[in-house]
Each structure stands twice: as C-alpha cells, then as structure tokens.
Amino acid sequence: MMETIVSPSLLSADFLHLDKEIEMINESEADWLHMDVMDGVFVPNISFGFPVLNAVGKVCRKPMDVHLMIVHPENYIQQTADAGAAIMNVHYEACIHLHRTLQAIRAAGMKAGVTLNPSTPVNVLEDIIGDIDIVQLMSVNPGFGGQKFIEHSIKKVQRLRQLIAHEGSHALIEVDGGVQAETAPRLVDAGADILVSGSYVFKAGDPKAVIHALKSLQR
C-alpha cells in the first residue's frame, strides 16, 4: 500500500496573495502543484499563462504539474519545460499527432501526461498507453473550478486501471475535478494514484490538514 499523490490546483488559490499560497504548498505534504493553463478557445475560460508559470517556478519547491487546456499544446513544450515544469499534461482532444507530442515532451525532460474529457472513453488510449506516464481523467467539464463531480468518473477510473494492467503500462491515474472528502476515497478505491484538488484545499480553514487527509488515503 502507498500513500496517494496529492496535487493541489492553483486555479483555486488566492491570486492576490499568491506568494503566501505557494509558501503554504511548500510547507505542506503536497507532492506536486497542479497548474491549469486555459486559452479561452479549447475551454470557455482564461486562467493564466507563462508569466505566472515562470514566477511560480522560481519559488515553488514542489514539482509543477502543468495541465494545458489549450489548442496546439505542442507549440508550447519548450516554454513549459523552461518554466520548470516536471509534468506536462495535454488533452487527447487537442492533439492530432499525440504520439509525436508525447515524444517531444519527454525529450524536453518532462513526464508526459494525457488528459481525457468526461465524454472521451479510455479505450482511445489503447494504442499509446505504453508511451504515457500519467493519464488524467477530468471528473468535471474542463474550464472552471468548483464544479460538481461527475459520478460515472468512478467507473471510468476502474476501466482505465484495467486497460493499464492489460497493456502492461506503468502509467499513473490522475483525477481532476470535484475531489473532496466524499469522492476522494472512492476514487482511490477505484484505482486512482493522483488526486488534483482545488477548492477543497485552498478554500479550507486548514489547507495543510486537508492535504494530509488526502495523502493518508491508501492506494
């Protein structure tokens, strides 16, 4: 049994006091820091871009888990690496040449992640699962924080776990969206390795205690 990997989502942080939020993450048991980059095209929202990534990368002591919710993410691989990202996650739906993109991400020195929207079935990864380090399942529709958890995500984690085992892949399963006290244990039981949590962590009275509780879930 292993502790769950916890990746708090910066999207829910207090941007007026970002330095204090990063300090909290540095002092916490969080494993990674999840960063959502949105372009207003691939998703109906705009979050932050490389100026913020570069600034956070200089002070964050946790590996940066960068999730690009943008069109043509392959054009920003080197910029993401230069910002200090350890993981670069791209959407299956945004990549025409996914294999080539994953190769380029790894060549730039990062772990290669692939994200699936709620309506995208896991079997689309059957022929490429061996080239993926992390599969991130969206358990809400991408674009906005604080959304309600989509229930069928539990079964989707189970199906992905079966696919990974069947293909002999070493990919980890990451879940992003609606992760809180009620859903987190169910996701871990279903086979999730990594939990992304935004509002549940950053809006809590004691964010470090919430991170500790998520990490304590055994997988």
C-alpha positions in Angstrom: 0.0 0.0 0.0 1.2 3.5 -0.9 0.0 7.0 0.1 -1.9 8.9 -2.5 -0.1 11.6 -4.6 -1.8 15.0 -3.9 -1.6 17.8 -6.4 -3.4 20.9 -5.2 -4.8 23.1 -8.1 -3.5 26.6 -8.1 -6.7 27.7 -10.0 -8.5 27.9 -6.7 -5.7 29.9 -4.9 -6.0 33.5 -3.7 -4.2 35.3 -6.6 -3.9 38.5 -4.6 -1.6 36.6 -2.1 -0.1 34.0 -4.4 3.2 34.1 -2.6 1.6 33.0 0.7 -0.3 30.3 -1.1 2.9 28.9 -2.6 4.6 29.1 0.8 1.7 27.0 2.2 2.1 24.4 -0.5 5.9 24.3 0.1 5.3 23.7 3.8 2.6 21.1 3.3 2.7 17.4 2.4 1.5 18.1 -1.1 3.5 16.1 -3.7 3.0 18.4 -6.7 1.4 21.7 -7.6 -1.2 21.5 -10.3 -1.4 24.4 -12.7 -4.2 24.9 -15.2 -3.4 26.9 -18.3 -6.5 27.9 -20.3 -6.8 29.8 -23.5 -10.5 30.6 -23.9 -10.5 28.5 -27.1 -10.2 24.9 -26.1 -12.1 25.6 -22.9 -14.6 28.5 -22.3 -12.4 30.3 -19.8 -9.0 32.0 -19.5 -6.8 31.3 -16.4 -3.1 32.2 -16.5 -0.1 31.8 -18.8 3.6 31.6 -18.8 4.4 34.8 -16.9 2.6 33.2 -13.9 4.2 29.8 -14.5 7.7 31.3 -14.7 7.1 33.3 -11.5 5.8 30.3 -9.5 8.5 28.1 -10.8 11.1 30.3 -9.2 9.7 29.9 -5.7 7.7 26.6 -5.7 9.7 23.7 -4.2 7.2 21.1 -5.4 7.2 19.6 -8.9 4.9 21.6 -11.1 2.2 19.5 -12.7 1.2 21.7 -15.7 -2.2 21.0 -17.4 -2.5 22.7 -20.8 -6.2 23.2 -21.7 -5.3 24.9 -24.9 -5.3 24.3 -28.7 -1.9 23.3 -30.2 -0.2 22.5 -26.9 2.7 21.0 -28.9 3.8 24.6 -29.7 4.5 25.3 -26.0 6.5 22.3 -25.0 9.8 24.1 -24.6 8.3 27.0 -22.9 6.6 24.7 -20.4 9.9 23.0 -19.7 11.8 26.3 -19.4 9.2 27.4 -16.7 10.4 24.5 -14.6 7.5 22.0 -15.1 8.1 18.4 -14.1 5.0 17.1 -15.8 3.2 18.4 -18.9 -0.3 17.2 -19.4 -2.0 17.7 -22.8 -5.6 16.9 -23.9 -6.1 13.9 -26.2 -8.9 16.0 -27.8 -6.4 18.8 -28.7 -3.6 16.7 -30.2 -3.8 15.4 -33.7 -0.4 13.8 -33.5 -0.4 12.6 -29.9 2.5 10.2 -30.2 4.8 12.8 -31.6 3.7 15.3 -28.9 4.4 12.8 -26.1 7.9 12.1 -27.5 8.7 15.8 -27.6 7.5 16.3 -24.0 9.8 13.5 -22.8 12.7 14.8 -25.0 12.3 18.2 -23.2 12.9 16.4 -19.9 9.3 16.2 -18.6 6.9 13.4 -17.7 4.3 13.1 -20.4 0.6 13.2 -19.4 -2.6 12.8 -21.4 -5.9 14.2 -20.2 -9.3 12.9 -21.2 -12.5 15.0 -21.1 -15.5 13.4 -19.4 -17.1 12.3 -22.7 -13.9 10.7 -24.1 -13.7 6.9 -23.4 -10.5 5.4 -22.1 -10.1 2.9 -24.9 -8.9 5.7 -27.2 -5.6 5.3 -25.4 -5.2 1.6 -26.1 -2.5 2.0 -28.8 -0.5 4.6 -26.9 -0.9 3.8 -23.2 2.7 2.4 -23.1 4.1 5.8 -24.0 2.2 7.7 -21.3 3.5 8.5 -17.8 0.2 9.9 -16.5 -3.4 9.7 -17.6 -5.5 12.5 -16.2 -9.3 11.9 -16.2 -11.4 15.0 -15.9 -14.2 14.3 -13.5 -15.8 17.7 -14.3 -16.0 19.5 -17.6 -12.8 21.4 -18.0 -12.7 25.2 -17.7 -13.9 26.2 -14.3 -13.2 25.2 -10.7 -15.7 24.3 -8.0 -17.9 22.1 -10.3 -20.0 19.1 -9.2 -18.3 15.7 -9.5 -19.5 13.6 -12.5 -20.4 10.2 -11.0 -19.5 8.0 -13.9 -15.9 9.0 -13.3 -15.6 6.2 -10.7 -16.3 3.5 -13.3 -14.0 5.3 -15.8 -11.1 5.1 -13.3 -11.8 1.3 -13.0 -11.8 0.9 -16.8 -8.6 2.8 -17.1 -7.0 0.7 -14.4 -8.0 -2.5 -16.3 -6.6 -1.1 -19.6 -3.3 -0.2 -18.0 -2.9 -3.6 -16.4 -3.9 -5.4 -19.7 -1.4 -3.5 -21.7 1.4 -3.7 -19.1 1.7 0.0 -18.9 3.3 1.9 -15.9 1.0 4.9 -16.4 -0.4 6.5 -13.2 -4.0 7.6 -13.0 -4.7 11.2 -12.1 -8.2 12.6 -11.4 -9.1 16.3 -11.6 -12.4 17.8 -10.6 -14.8 17.7 -7.7 -12.2 15.9 -5.5 -13.2 16.3 -1.8 -13.9 14.3 1.4 -16.7 12.2 -0.1 -15.3 11.5 -3.6 -11.5 11.1 -2.8 -11.7 7.7 -1.0 -14.0 6.3 -3.7 -11.6 7.4 -6.5 -8.6 5.9 -4.7 -10.5 2.6 -4.1 -11.3 2.6 -7.9 -7.6 2.8 -8.7 -6.6 6.5 -8.8 -3.0 7.3 -7.9 -3.0 11.1 -8.0 -5.7 13.4 -6.8 -6.0 17.0 -8.0 -8.0 19.2 -5.6 -8.6 22.9 -5.9 -11.4 24.5 -3.9 -11.4 21.7 -1.3 -7.8 22.5 -0.4 -7.5 26.3 -0.9 -10.9 27.2 0.5 -10.4 25.1 3.6 -9.9 26.6 7.0 -6.8 24.4 7.4 -5.5 23.6 3.9 -2.5 21.6 5.2 -4.8 19.4 7.2 -6.9 18.7 4.1 -3.8 17.8 2.1 -2.6 15.5 4.9 -6.0 13.7 4.9 -5.9 13.2 1.1 -2.3 11.9 1.3 -3.3 9.5 4.0 -5.7 7.6 1.7 -4.0 4.3 0.9 -3.8 3.0 -2.7 
